[in-house]
């Protein structure tokens, strides 16, 4: 696959790889509403909206496979009864849309008990399809993944903090694209290539996120990526330039 042809879907927190007919999403966090309600936030369930959203994307792009880059569920270490029900309903609903792959995230403990046999659950340290690596991003990936040409991951829920002239702050979901720090990469993975990376925003709009121009990213990748020179793109495709110019 040519990494230059891998483009996010305009105005969507999703990626479509045209030549392989693969749709990629991340961070659904089914069940997050219960945690928000405990914090006093009256949050409407997103389960049906996400089902409808994904179904529409599949109708428009007709993927053969769907890769979910982790955190399909939210509550840890234990899932609530409504969450278990919703995760099962979601998985059963989307099976008809294509072959479903899951690279488990840090919120996906015991996901095998909720997923049907038709869902392909991969190791949490990532998978490689041709020359592209896919992983959630909460743990160090395997060495094969680090020898790919591009690594696509989630976990961070990237947003960009934008301030107007009155110092009013807004936070917009975004994509982050860049390179790894060569010396740090070789220290951890001596035999790796020099892949690019792409961080995908959260599919669930209730997730919020980390302001990457204020707090960076979380997870082990934060130790080896060249954050300052990474490029920020809004969901509509507008480039905001490099992180170092947005701090």
C-alpha positions as CSV (number, residue, x, y, z in Angstrom):
1,X,0.0,0.0,0.0
2,X,1.2,3.5,-0.8
3,X,1.2,5.5,2.4
4,X,0.6,8.7,0.5
5,X,-2.7,7.3,-0.6
6,X,-3.9,6.7,3.0
7,X,-6.3,9.6,3.6
8,X,-8.8,10.3,6.4
9,X,-12.4,10.6,5.3
10,X,-13.3,14.3,5.1
11,X,-15.4,15.5,8.1
12,X,-15.2,12.0,9.7
13,X,-13.2,10.4,12.5
14,X,-12.5,7.5,10.2
15,X,-10.0,6.3,7.7
16,X,-10.7,4.4,4.4
17,X,-7.9,2.6,2.6
18,X,-9.3,2.5,-0.9
19,X,-7.0,-0.1,-2.5
20,X,-7.6,-2.6,0.3
21,X,-11.3,-1.7,1.0
22,X,-10.5,-1.3,4.7
23,X,-12.4,1.1,7.0
24,X,-10.6,2.1,10.2
25,X,-12.1,3.6,13.4
26,X,-10.9,3.8,17.0
27,X,-12.1,4.5,20.6
28,X,-15.8,3.8,20.7
29,X,-15.9,3.6,24.5
30,X,-19.3,2.0,24.6
31,X,-20.6,2.6,28.2
32,X,-18.8,5.9,28.8
33,X,-22.2,7.5,29.5
34,X,-22.5,5.7,32.8
35,X,-19.3,7.2,34.0
36,X,-20.3,10.6,32.9
37,X,-23.6,10.4,34.7
38,X,-21.8,9.5,37.9
39,X,-19.9,12.8,37.4
40,X,-23.2,14.7,37.1
41,X,-23.2,14.9,33.3
42,X,-26.5,14.0,31.7
43,X,-25.1,12.2,28.7
44,X,-27.3,10.6,26.0
45,X,-26.3,7.1,24.9
46,X,-24.3,7.1,21.7
47,X,-24.7,3.4,20.9
48,X,-27.4,3.7,18.3
49,X,-25.8,6.8,16.8
50,X,-22.5,5.1,16.4
51,X,-24.2,2.0,14.8
52,X,-26.0,4.3,12.4
53,X,-22.9,6.3,11.7
54,X,-20.8,3.3,11.0
55,X,-23.6,1.8,8.8
56,X,-23.7,5.0,6.8
57,X,-19.9,5.0,6.3
58,X,-20.1,1.4,5.1
59,X,-22.9,2.2,2.7
60,X,-21.0,5.0,1.2
61,X,-17.5,3.4,1.0
62,X,-18.4,-0.3,0.9
63,X,-15.5,-1.7,2.8
64,X,-14.7,-5.4,2.9
65,X,-13.1,-5.2,6.3
66,X,-13.4,-2.9,9.3
67,X,-10.6,-2.4,11.8
68,X,-11.4,-1.1,15.2
69,X,-8.3,0.1,16.9
70,X,-9.2,-0.7,20.4
71,X,-11.4,0.5,23.3
72,X,-14.6,-0.7,21.9
73,X,-15.9,-0.8,25.5
74,X,-15.3,1.7,28.3
75,X,-15.5,0.6,31.9
76,X,-12.6,-1.1,33.6
77,X,-11.8,-3.4,35.3
78,X,-15.4,-4.5,35.2
79,X,-18.2,-3.8,32.7
80,X,-21.7,-2.8,33.8
81,X,-24.6,-5.0,32.7
82,X,-25.9,-2.3,30.3
83,X,-22.5,-2.0,28.8
84,X,-22.1,-5.7,28.2
85,X,-25.5,-5.7,26.5
86,X,-24.7,-2.7,24.4
87,X,-21.3,-4.1,23.3
88,X,-22.9,-7.4,22.3
89,X,-25.7,-5.6,20.4
90,X,-23.2,-3.3,18.6
91,X,-20.9,-6.2,17.6
92,X,-23.9,-8.2,16.4
93,X,-25.2,-5.3,14.4
94,X,-21.9,-4.5,12.6
95,X,-21.0,-8.0,11.6
96,X,-23.1,-7.7,8.5
97,X,-21.1,-4.7,7.4
98,X,-17.9,-6.7,6.7
99,X,-15.1,-8.7,8.3
100,X,-14.5,-7.1,11.7
101,X,-11.0,-6.9,13.2
102,X,-10.2,-5.6,16.7
103,X,-6.8,-4.7,18.1
104,X,-7.7,-4.5,21.8
105,X,-7.1,-1.4,23.9
106,X,-6.6,-0.8,27.6
107,X,-10.4,-0.7,28.1
108,X,-11.0,-4.0,26.4
109,X,-10.4,-6.5,29.2
110,X,-12.4,-9.7,28.8
111,X,-13.6,-8.5,25.4
112,X,-13.5,-12.1,24.1
113,X,-16.4,-12.9,26.4
114,X,-18.5,-10.3,24.7
115,X,-17.4,-10.7,21.1
116,X,-18.9,-13.4,18.8
117,X,-16.7,-16.0,17.1
118,X,-16.9,-14.0,13.8
119,X,-15.0,-11.1,15.3
120,X,-11.2,-11.4,14.7
121,X,-9.4,-10.3,17.8
122,X,-5.7,-9.7,17.3
123,X,-2.9,-9.4,19.9
124,X,-2.9,-6.0,21.6
125,X,0.6,-5.3,20.4
126,X,-0.7,-4.8,16.9
127,X,-1.1,-6.3,13.4
128,X,0.5,-5.6,10.0
129,X,-1.4,-5.6,6.7
130,X,1.1,-5.5,3.9
131,X,3.3,-2.5,4.9
132,X,0.8,-0.8,7.3
133,X,0.7,-1.3,11.1
134,X,-2.4,-1.0,13.2
135,X,-2.5,-0.9,17.0
136,X,-4.4,0.8,19.8
137,X,-1.4,2.6,21.2
138,X,-1.5,1.9,24.9
139,X,1.4,-0.5,25.0
140,X,4.6,-1.0,23.1
141,X,4.0,-2.6,19.7
142,X,5.7,-5.7,18.3
143,X,8.8,-5.4,16.3
144,X,7.1,-6.4,13.0
145,X,4.8,-3.4,13.4
146,X,7.7,-1.0,13.8
147,X,9.1,-2.3,10.5
148,X,6.1,-1.1,8.6
149,X,5.9,2.0,6.5
150,X,3.2,3.7,8.5
151,X,1.7,3.0,11.9
152,X,-2.0,4.0,12.6
153,X,-3.1,4.1,16.2
154,X,-5.7,5.7,18.5
155,X,-5.8,5.8,22.3
156,X,-4.9,9.5,22.7
157,X,-8.3,10.9,21.4
158,X,-6.3,13.8,19.9
159,X,-7.8,17.3,20.0
160,X,-6.2,20.7,19.3
161,X,-6.7,23.7,21.6
162,X,-7.5,26.8,19.6
163,X,-7.4,30.3,21.3
164,X,-9.0,33.4,19.8
165,X,-7.7,36.9,20.3
166,X,-9.7,37.1,23.6
167,X,-8.0,34.0,24.8
168,X,-11.3,32.0,24.5
169,X,-10.4,28.3,24.1
170,X,-12.1,25.7,22.0
171,X,-11.0,22.1,21.5
172,X,-11.4,20.4,18.1
173,X,-10.8,16.7,17.3
174,X,-8.0,16.3,14.9
175,X,-5.6,14.0,13.2
176,X,-1.9,14.0,13.9
177,X,0.7,12.9,11.4
178,X,4.4,12.7,11.7
179,X,7.7,10.8,12.1
180,X,9.5,9.1,14.9
181,X,12.6,10.4,16.6
182,X,15.3,8.3,14.9
183,X,17.6,8.0,17.9
184,X,14.8,7.1,20.3
185,X,13.3,4.7,17.8
186,X,16.5,2.8,17.3
187,X,17.1,2.6,21.0
188,X,13.8,0.7,21.4
189,X,13.7,-1.0,18.1
190,X,17.2,-1.4,16.6
191,X,16.0,-3.2,13.5
192,X,13.1,-1.0,12.7
193,X,12.6,1.0,9.6
194,X,11.7,4.7,9.9
195,X,7.9,4.6,9.7
196,X,5.5,7.5,9.7
197,X,2.6,7.6,12.1
198,X,-1.0,8.7,12.0
199,X,-3.2,9.1,15.1
200,X,-6.9,8.7,14.6
201,X,-9.5,10.7,16.6
202,X,-12.1,9.0,18.7
203,X,-15.2,7.7,17.0
204,X,-17.4,8.4,20.1
205,X,-18.0,12.2,20.3
206,X,-18.4,11.9,24.1
207,X,-14.8,10.8,24.6
208,X,-13.3,14.2,24.7
209,X,-9.6,14.1,24.3
210,X,-6.1,15.4,25.0
211,X,-5.1,18.8,23.7
212,X,-2.0,17.7,21.9
213,X,-0.6,21.2,21.6
214,X,-0.9,21.6,25.4
215,X,-0.5,18.1,26.9
216,X,1.1,16.1,24.1
217,X,-0.1,12.5,23.7
218,X,-0.3,9.6,26.1
219,X,1.0,6.1,25.9
220,X,4.5,4.7,25.0
221,X,4.5,6.3,21.6
222,X,4.9,9.7,23.4
223,X,8.5,8.7,24.2
224,X,9.6,8.1,20.6
225,X,7.6,10.4,18.2
226,X,8.7,13.8,17.0
227,X,5.8,15.6,18.4
228,X,7.0,19.2,17.8
229,X,7.3,18.6,14.0
230,X,4.1,16.6,13.7
231,X,1.3,18.0,11.5
232,X,-2.2,18.7,12.7
233,X,-5.2,18.3,10.5
234,X,-8.8,19.1,11.5
235,X,-11.6,16.7,10.5
236,X,-12.5,18.8,7.5
237,X,-8.9,18.3,6.2
238,X,-7.6,21.8,7.0
239,X,-3.9,21.7,7.9
240,X,-3.0,23.8,11.0
241,X,0.7,23.2,10.5
242,X,3.2,21.8,13.0
243,X,2.6,21.4,16.7
244,X,5.6,23.6,17.6
245,X,3.8,26.5,15.9
246,X,0.5,25.9,17.8
247,X,1.8,25.9,21.4
